[in-house]
Amino acid sequence: MSLNHTATSFSIGTIPINGRVFLAPMDGFSDLPMRLISRQFGSCLSISEFINSIDIKQGHPHLIKQITFSETERPFAYQIFDDDPERMLAGALKLRERNPDYIDINMGCSARNVANRGAGAGLLKDPLKIGRIVESLVKHLDIPVTAKIRLGWDVTTLNYLETSRIIQESGASAIAVHARTRKQEFSGTAKWDAIGEVKAQLNIPVIGNGDVKSLDDAERMMAQTGCDAVMIGRAALGNPWIFSGSQRQDQSKSELLRVIEMHLHLNVEHYGKIGIVLFRKHLTHYLRGYLTSPEIRKHMYSITDESELFESICNLVNQPELPEKS
Ligand SMILES: Cc1cc2nc3c(=O)[nH]c(=O)nc-3n(C[C@H](O)[C@H](O)[C@H](O)COP(=O)(O)O)c2cc1C
């Protein structure tokens, strides 16, 4: 698969990107450990989980884990969200001090507590405000600014052509399009044709997103829409192999265990002991098909020691297959 190669594939402003497929930002998942693992398998850039500029202003204690990134991750972007343009700018300037390669603005989060206060996908209801936010960040930051949108608030207000045009005219260096409305959240199918429509009217790179479940899908999305790159979200959970063109279910048990051990260990390194608890959500995805009973899940999720947990995972994965019932 030639999607993620070493020659420059496209650029975000002045930042060359060596590849065309990467991990989508996912709150609670795409932290430093998951990004590092995804990069090992070929994800070509890193974007943080979305960061609330209110948390930046208040110096939220969780922030330090959210904003830590590794030099090996470059190109690296912080994604920021808010409904208040001035607070967002202040947050972006604060993040700029940590020297990311660019800043991405979240205009797609569908979560009620975000969208209903006018942040995330809530911004789609106010394209003029989108313009003001992008313009202000572009003006005050000396690194590229990008945005990630959805198609609109709902099917009656599909304004992706208007918002994407405003985003480009306001100086953004790229745009990512999750081809669903806010109302859809994650239901239905992503409308890839809309990504093609956005690409056709813009000059800046367009990153397609929604329902990509393999590198073949990514290639199909690029061929169908002309988009410059593709972001993969849910299909990468417990499945970093996707970035190298294979899938979790195609891996040997030893490869599955190797990656789980590495990810678990990175989690503990990054978060300390709580990293074991935080790993459970990843484990659910890595061990799909293995956590077959509430008892097994309960046992697995009660362990708070790293080696004990890994030993239990090994025992579960390596248990002899049960004979088929006749
Ligand atoms: C658990 C979860 C958390 C997410 N958090 C973010 C986020 O922080 N920022 C963002 O732009 N999108 C976020 N998204 C949306 C994804 O980036 C992506 O747009 C969406 O999942 C569609 O892509 P997919 O079909 O490949 O999953 C999140 C999605 C999921 C499932």
The ligand as an ORCA input file, in Angstrom:
! r2SCAN-3c Opt
* xyz 0 1
  C     -14.584      8.574     21.200
  C     -14.477      9.665     20.167
  C     -13.913     10.877     20.511
  C     -13.801     11.903     19.553
  N     -13.181     13.055     19.901
  C     -12.941     13.995     18.933
  C     -12.132     15.139     19.210
  O     -11.614     15.315     20.320
  N     -11.956     16.017     18.189
  C     -12.498     15.832     16.948
  O     -12.300     16.654     16.051
  N     -13.242     14.763     16.669
  C     -13.454     13.831     17.617
  N     -14.129     12.703     17.295
  C     -14.592     12.502     15.911
  C     -13.526     11.785     15.071
  O     -12.365     12.549     14.946
  C     -14.076     11.476     13.670
  O     -14.414     12.684     13.062
  C     -15.295     10.576     13.692
  O     -15.127      9.507     14.578
  C     -15.613     10.044     12.287
  O     -14.525      9.306     11.783
  P     -14.518      7.683     11.805
  O     -15.730      7.233     11.052
  O     -13.235      7.312     11.156
  O     -14.617      7.282     13.245
  C     -14.294     11.695     18.236
  C     -14.855     10.464     17.916
  C     -14.945      9.450     18.839
  C     -15.547      8.131     18.439
*
